[in-house]
Amino acid sequence: MKKEKLLEVEQLNIKFTTSIGDVNVSDNINFTLNKGETFCIVGESGCGKSVVALSLTRLLPENAVINGSVKFEGFTISDLDDKEFAKIRGQKIATIFEQPMSCINPVMRIGEQIAETYRANFKCSKKEAKLQALKKLEEVKLPANRYNAYPHELSGGMQQRVMIAIALACNPQLLIADEPTTSLDVTVQYQILELLQELKEKYHMTILMITHDMGVVHDMADRIGVMYAGNMMEIAERDAFFKQPLHPYAQELLNVVKDPCHYTIPGTVPNLMEIFSGCPFEPRCQKATEMCKTYKPENSVRDERMVRCLNVIPN
Amino acid sequence: MKKIIINRVLMILPTVITIAFLAFSIMYFSPGNPAEILMRYRNPEGGTDPAALAHYEEMLGINDPFLTQFENWGAGILTGDFGESFKTGNPVTEEFFYRIGYTLMLSFTGLAFSLVIGITLGFLSAEFKDSWLDNLLRFTQSLKMSIPSFWLALFFIYIFSTQLRWFSAFGYNSPKDLILPGLVLGLSNSSRMVRLVRTCILEEKGSGYVYTARVKGLSEIQIFFKHILKNITLPIITLTGVSLVSMIGGSLIIENIFGLPGIGTYLVSAIVAKDYPVSMGFLFAYGVIIVFINLFIDIVYQFVDPRVRDCANAEI
């Protein structure tokens, strides 16, 4: 069966211009999201995962220079002006962030914040918006009497549920979840992930999830993208990935999960202001050769699998 | 909510008593004999007759112990009797209520100007951050901060009264006469407001809920009015209170230049003239006004921010 593509990202380059030089956070990234799947981008902190996600909804600060094409439902959205884009952003693409407390307005009742989303995108009366908001509250399993609560009266998990309700107010096709469970404790994490999974199936949503938690990836992902220093190192189906990760960095990430108490990947994530002449992972890579220092690896693709490494060919 | 407000009002009592005590003791311990001063006012050619002096001392109760005098004065306050001015012989309360109107009118005009100027310019400055407009505004704010208000007042009188003849330069005949002094007062107080509004808006713009609002599909204008404005109200209210206090207390230069009979001018002349009852009464009244402004702001907080409300509730 041919999979229908929802989002296609091609040759995405992002750099921040700062007073002390340029920071390259995304280096020729390509990936696609198929309708109804969950695609997880993993990687250590500072690899540019969140920046890629934010760039899709144009939430980056003004000093970001973005090049490349982004197609949504076969339609190039990277060319749209901000006004046209705001519509898509409100109705079709929703985002939830890592810190629910700071991402909902502290002086506004949560119900109103959900209703507001609905009203911003559809013409309807206040009453109708309120009904919709109450429905969403129920869907994220918050009691209706919390409609009038303020964010500080809720726990972290409940706040994240509010965030999800806001995101889902317009039944979006694509949900971008930027580390949605990182700030929550483990049991709540599980509940939130379960809720996301349930809502995804109910609304046939596509989810792009950013995380550094391999456990989350294993539970949620249909496909996985591994990012390192602004490069997409590997893209693979979940089962194939966990069976045999191809890129040395991906292998290292899994090694850490297998032995979280003792094993760490030697070295740290490089400063993204550096310009890499070779493979950015080369200094930390145990399989690096002399070639890796001078030649930049290209994407090699076979079937559904992509790897960016000189020493590995997908088969 | 009611509980908090009652609690705050009750907390005022000790403060007011302290103010009364301080106002009284400052004048009590200041050098000079009130009876002698009063005698000179009442009978300028009387010389220094010890019998007359004793009569005045008796009248003022100067030989009573400190606390007895304080009690007498305090009891007077409770019945609204602050004594009579040495200089004019009029009751202090009469003098006060005649003048406080001018001071309040001037202060509130100044406050209105400073709020309008501060919020508008602050908004523009933040909205066009780092543009030439922002730089120009920031430069003028620092310039304004270093210009003394009396200079500004004289400058405005020269332009608007002497040259353009739009406003009268001196005295109070109609509310129109408040515009010029209010503008000067507002301008010299607005620099802080502009800066505060600019910083607050920029800070809020970087916060998560603004991102969320963008994701929701709200326009920047909707985001400003529905989300940012309510979040920056708190610091603005705080600064408004501080400004109001400093305007009520510090408007005497402006009052003097524009010939407005406010309490600032009168208090200073009373202190210079050693008019004890007026000085004590006005000092006390100043303090009480400031306490009430703070009380008012405290209460407004509760309405604006649900977090403050809950914290205060938890305290009680």
Interface residues (C-beta under 8 A of the other chain):
Chain A: T57 L59 A86 K87 R89 G90 Q91 A94 T95 F97 Q99 S102 C103 I104 N105 P106 V107 M108 E116 T117 A120 N121 Y150 H152 E153 M163 I166 A167 A169 C170
Chain B: S207 G208 Y209 Y211 T212 A213 R214 V215 K216 G217 L218 S219 Q222 K226 H227 K230 N231 V304 D305 P306 R307 D310
